[in-house]
Amino acid sequence: MILLLISSCAAAPPEPPRVADHTVDPGFVHGTDQGDVDRLAATAVTDVQDYWAAQFPAVFGKPWRNLDGGFFSVDTNGSGTAPPCSADVRDLEGNAYYCATVDAIAWDRAALLPVLREHYGDAAVVVVLAHELGHAVQQRAGIGADAAPVRLEAMADCFSGSYVRSVVDGRSARLRVDAEQLDRALRAITLFRDPVSTNSTDAHGTAFERVTAFQDGFANGPRRCTEVTETPMAGLPPDGPNAPLDQALRTDGISQYFSDLVAQHGARWTPPAVDLDRTALARVHADIGDQAVTTLLAAKYARAANAELGRPTTGEQTMCLTGAYTAAQPGLSQGDLDEAVSVVLDSDDIARPLTGFDRISAFRSGVLGGATACR
């Protein structure tokens, strides 16, 4: 199940090109209004099932079976029939979910899919529905009886990533996703979460855990997804209070970390001159949080450290060292890490010319592998 949480501060960026080259008639979808939203959803779920028809036998050693219970489109502003696993149409508001008891998927065509399209583009709809079909993959593979809900959600994100990679690589007969669309869909992953499952009420992963699982599937394919686990960062405390802006702007701890790092490699550290745009950083602090400000400052110091070490000062190395610093901070919380993920994904100036997707990938390498992973 997906519950969409849209930031009140998020402005809708310009609409990217549509992802569907060839759409599918949504007539097979229960309750469809035959509109454009359901046409995109029908195209996505058809394409994802075709992907699993090819991949499932190779990964699990048995044929794929399309969903027995079908697909349900619900107008949660209306008074229609509730879909499976819901007592009332309003139970689905802002949601999409897989209902294991009848092997069906339902989505809100009024308050979920149109909002995803407006804020994050068509690719976000594809990612969400591929995630739900990931749960159907688990059901068919017999995965889940003893698995923690958070692992099941991570696995579904991983399966979604493996499918999206096939689209990005041009292997879909119906859909196309470019780098800009992929970045927008990844932003949606960082902002929607699943507080209530059809099987459990346990938490279902932070933004960092979700993008990690998605990118793992994207990079390594569906077979790797069966082995997905939480990262060590899942053990961080949930969150703490937002530090005041003046405290977030302090760089003594950042400078000390990179001074020690450079010294370990026999080089001399010269702290960079950092021009602080206090007005812009105040907006980041208000919109995202204190750790977002710290992350932007750390990236500048990471760039300077790479220069001292004779390494490239833009791109992967800078983002990787920024991640390494982030993970090394005392008192880091899951909320802090998610703030860092958000600003790394959104800030195009932080490590040009990387896409947001590649910035996150390099940042994760540093978080999980430390500075030694950034060579």
C-alpha positions in Angstrom: 0.0 0.0 0.0 1.2 3.5 -0.8 0.1 6.6 1.0 1.2 9.8 -0.8 2.5 12.7 1.3 3.1 15.8 -0.8 5.2 18.5 0.8 3.2 21.7 1.1 6.2 23.7 0.0 6.8 21.7 -3.2 5.9 23.6 -6.4 5.1 21.5 -9.4 8.0 21.7 -11.9 7.4 21.9 -15.6 5.7 18.8 -17.0 8.1 16.4 -18.7 7.2 14.4 -21.8 4.7 11.6 -21.3 6.2 8.2 -20.8 3.7 6.1 -22.8 4.4 5.6 -26.5 1.5 3.3 -26.9 -1.3 3.2 -24.4 -3.6 0.4 -23.4 -7.4 0.5 -23.3 -8.3 0.5 -19.6 -11.5 -1.5 -20.2 -10.2 -4.5 -18.2 -9.9 -2.3 -15.1 -12.8 -2.6 -12.7 -14.5 0.7 -12.1 -12.6 2.6 -14.8 -13.9 5.9 -16.1 -11.9 5.3 -19.3 -10.0 8.5 -18.6 -6.4 9.5 -19.3 -5.2 8.6 -15.7 -6.6 5.0 -16.0 -5.2 4.7 -19.5 -1.7 5.4 -18.1 -2.3 3.0 -15.2 -3.6 0.3 -17.5 -0.6 0.7 -19.8 1.8 0.5 -16.8 0.4 -2.6 -15.2 0.2 -4.4 -18.6 3.8 -3.5 -19.3 5.0 -4.6 -15.8 3.2 -8.0 -16.2 4.9 -8.5 -19.5 8.2 -7.8 -17.9 7.5 -10.4 -15.2 6.3 -12.9 -17.8 9.8 -12.8 -19.1 11.8 -12.4 -15.9 9.9 -14.5 -13.3 10.7 -17.9 -14.9 14.4 -17.0 -15.0 14.5 -15.8 -11.4 12.1 -18.2 -9.7 12.0 -21.2 -12.0 8.3 -21.2 -12.8 5.9 -19.4 -15.1 4.4 -16.0 -14.3 0.6 -15.8 -13.9 -1.2 -12.5 -14.4 -3.3 -11.2 -11.5 -6.3 -13.4 -10.9 -8.3 -10.7 -9.1 -7.6 -8.0 -11.6 -7.2 -4.2 -11.2 -9.5 -1.7 -9.6 -9.8 2.0 -10.2 -11.6 4.0 -7.5 -12.8 7.6 -7.4 -12.5 8.3 -3.7 -14.5 11.5 -4.2 -17.5 9.4 -5.2 -19.6 6.7 -3.7 -18.9 3.7 -5.8 -18.2 0.1 -4.8 -15.3 -0.4 -2.4 -12.4 -2.4 -3.9 -11.1 -5.7 -2.4 -9.4 -5.3 1.1 -11.4 -2.0 1.7 -14.7 -1.5 3.5 -15.3 1.9 1.9 -14.0 3.8 -1.1 -12.7 6.4 1.3 -10.3 3.8 2.8 -8.3 4.0 -0.5 -8.0 7.8 -0.5 -4.5 8.8 -1.6 -3.5 5.1 -1.8 -2.7 2.2 -4.0 -2.3 -1.4 -2.7 -2.0 -5.0 -3.5 -4.7 -7.2 -1.9 -3.2 -10.6 -1.5 -6.4 -12.3 -0.5 -7.9 -11.9 -4.0 -4.7 -11.2 -5.9 -5.7 -7.7 -7.0 -4.4 -4.2 -7.2 -6.4 -1.1 -6.5 -5.6 2.6 -6.9 -7.2 6.0 -6.2 -7.6 7.7 -9.6 -8.8 10.9 -7.9 -6.3 11.7 -5.1 -3.3 9.6 -5.9 -2.4 9.1 -9.5 -3.3 12.6 -10.7 -1.3 14.1 -7.9 1.7 12.0 -8.7 1.4 13.0 -12.3 1.1 16.7 -11.5 4.0 16.9 -9.1 6.4 14.1 -10.3 5.3 13.1 -13.8 3.9 10.0 -15.4 7.0 7.9 -14.4 6.0 8.3 -10.8 2.7 6.5 -11.5 4.7 3.7 -13.3 7.0 3.3 -10.3 4.2 3.1 -7.8 2.2 0.5 -9.8 5.4 -1.5 -10.4 5.9 -1.5 -6.6 2.5 -2.9 -6.1 3.0 -5.6 -8.7 6.2 -6.4 -6.8 4.0 -7.6 -4.0 2.3 -9.9 -6.4 5.7 -11.2 -7.4 6.4 -12.0 -3.7 3.0 -13.8 -3.5 3.8 -16.0 -6.5 7.3 -16.7 -5.3 6.1 -17.7 -1.9 8.1 -14.9 -0.2 6.6 -13.3 2.8 5.3 -15.8 5.3 8.1 -15.1 7.7 9.5 -11.9 6.3 9.3 -8.6 8.2 7.0 -6.1 6.5 9.8 -3.6 6.1 11.8 -6.2 4.1 8.7 -6.9 1.9 8.4 -3.3 1.1 12.1 -2.9 0.3 11.8 -5.9 -1.9 8.9 -4.4 -3.8 10.9 -1.2 -4.3 13.7 -3.3 -5.6 11.5 -5.2 -8.0 10.1 -1.8 -9.2 13.7 -0.6 -9.8 14.6 -3.6 -11.8 11.5 -3.1 -14.0 12.2 0.6 -14.5 15.7 -0.2 -15.6 14.3 -2.2 -18.4 12.2 0.7 -19.5 15.1 3.2 -19.3 17.2 0.8 -21.4 14.5 0.8 -24.1 13.2 -2.8 -23.6 9.6 -1.8 -23.1 7.2 -2.0 -26.0 5.0 0.8 -24.6 6.9 3.1 -22.2 10.0 5.4 -22.3 11.6 6.9 -19.2 14.5 9.4 -19.6 16.9 10.8 -17.0 14.7 13.8 -16.0 11.6 11.6 -15.6 13.6 9.1 -13.5 14.8 11.9 -11.2 11.2 13.1 -10.7 10.0 9.6 -10.0 12.8 9.1 -7.4 11.7 12.3 -5.7 8.2 10.7 -5.4 9.8 7.7 -3.7 11.4 10.0 -1.1 8.1 11.6 -0.3 5.5 8.8 -0.2 5.5 6.1 2.4 3.4 3.3 3.6 2.3 3.7 7.2 -0.5 1.0 7.0 -0.1 -2.3 5.2 -2.8 -4.7 4.2 -0.9 -7.2 6.2 0.7 -5.2 9.1 0.8 -1.8 10.7 4.6 -1.8 11.0 6.7 1.0 9.5 7.8 0.4 5.9 11.2 2.1 5.5 12.7 5.6 5.4 13.4 7.5 2.2 17.0 6.3 2.4 16.0 2.7 2.7 13.5 3.0 -0.2 15.9 4.7 -2.6 18.6 2.2 -1.7 16.3 -0.8 -2.5 15.0 0.8 -5.7 18.5 1.6 -6.9 19.7 -1.9 -6.0 17.1 -3.4 -8.2 17.9 -0.8 -11.0 21.6 -1.6 -10.9 21.5 -5.4 -10.3 18.3 -6.8 -11.6 15.4 -8.8 -10.0 17.4 -11.7 -8.8 19.3 -9.5 -6.3 16.0 -8.3 -4.9 15.3 -11.6 -3.3 18.3 -11.0 -1.0 17.4 -7.4 -0.1 17.8 -6.4 3.5 17.7 -3.2 5.5 20.9 -1.2 5.5 22.8 -0.6 8.7 21.3 2.9 8.7 17.9 1.5 9.5 19.1 1.2 13.1 19.5 4.9 13.6 17.1 6.6 16.0 14.0 8.0 14.3 14.5 11.7 14.5 15.3 14.7 16.7 14.4 18.4 16.9 15.3 20.7 14.0 18.4 22.6 15.1 18.3 26.4 14.7 19.7 27.8 11.5 22.7 29.4 13.1 23.7 26.0 14.5 23.1 24.3 11.1 25.5 26.9 9.5 28.4 26.0 11.7 31.2 24.3 9.8 33.8 23.5 12.5 32.8 19.8 12.7 32.7 19.5 8.9 36.1 21.1 8.6 37.6 18.9 11.3 36.3 15.7 9.6 37.8 16.6 6.2 41.0 17.9 7.8 41.5 14.5 9.4 40.6 12.7 6.2 43.1 14.7 4.1 45.8 14.2 6.8 45.3 10.5 6.7 46.4 10.6 3.1 49.5 12.7 3.8 48.1 15.9 2.3 47.6 19.4 3.8 44.1 20.7 4.5 43.2 24.2 3.7 39.6 25.0 4.6 37.7 26.4 1.6 36.3 29.9 1.6 32.5 29.3 1.6 30.2 32.1 0.6 27.0 31.5 2.6 23.8 32.6 0.9 22.0 32.9 4.2 18.6 33.6 2.6 18.7 30.6 0.3 19.9 28.3 3.2 17.2 29.7 5.4 14.7 28.5 2.9 16.3 25.0 2.7 16.3 24.9 6.5 12.6 25.8 6.7 11.5 23.6 3.8 13.6 20.5 4.5 15.5 20.8 7.8 18.8 21.4 9.5 20.6 18.4 8.0 19.8 19.6 4.5 21.8 22.8 5.2 24.6 20.7 6.7 24.7 18.5 3.6 25.0 21.4 1.2 27.9 22.8 3.3 29.5 19.4 3.6 29.5 19.0 -0.2 31.6 22.2 -0.6 34.1 20.8 1.9 34.1 17.4 0.2 34.9 19.2 -3.1 37.8 21.0 -1.4 39.1 17.7 0.1 39.1 16.0 -3.3 41.1 18.9 -4.7 43.7 18.5 -1.9 43.9 14.8 -2.6 44.2 15.3 -6.4 40.9 13.8 -7.2 38.1 15.0 -9.4 36.2 17.8 -7.6 32.8 17.3 -9.2 30.5 14.3 -9.6 30.7 11.0 -7.9 33.7 11.6 -5.6 32.2 14.8 -4.1 28.8 13.1 -3.5 30.5 10.0 -2.1 32.5 12.0 0.4 29.5 14.0 1.4 27.7 10.7 2.2 30.7 9.5 4.2 30.7 12.6 6.3 26.9 12.4 6.8 27.2 8.8 8.1 30.0 9.8 10.4 28.1 12.5 12.2 27.5 11.8 15.9 23.8 11.8 16.8 22.6 11.2 13.2 19.0 10.1 12.9 16.9 8.5 10.2 15.1 11.9 9.8 18.5 13.6 9.3 19.5 11.1 6.6 16.2 11.5 4.8 16.7 15.3 4.8 20.1 14.7 3.3 18.6 12.5 0.6 16.1 15.1 -0.3 18.6 17.9 -0.8 21.0 15.8 -2.7 18.3 14.8 -5.1 16.9 18.3 -5.5 20.0 20.5 -5.7 21.4 20.5 -9.2 24.3 22.6 -8.2 25.6 20.2 -5.6 27.6 17.9 -8.0 27.3 18.8 -11.6 26.9 17.3 -14.1 25.4 14.3 -12.4 21.7 13.6 -12.6 19.8 13.4 -9.3 19.7 9.6 -9.6 23.4 9.4 -9.9 24.0 11.9 -7.1 21.9 9.7 -4.8 23.8 6.6 -5.9 27.2 8.1 -5.2 26.0 9.6 -1.9 24.7 6.2 -0.8 28.1 4.7 -1.6 29.7 7.0 0.9 27.0 6.5 3.6 27.3 2.8 3.4 31.0 2.4 2.6 32.6 5.4 4.3 35.4 7.5 2.8 37.3 4.4 1.6 34.5 3.8 -0.9 35.2 7.2 -2.5 38.5 6.6 -4.3 
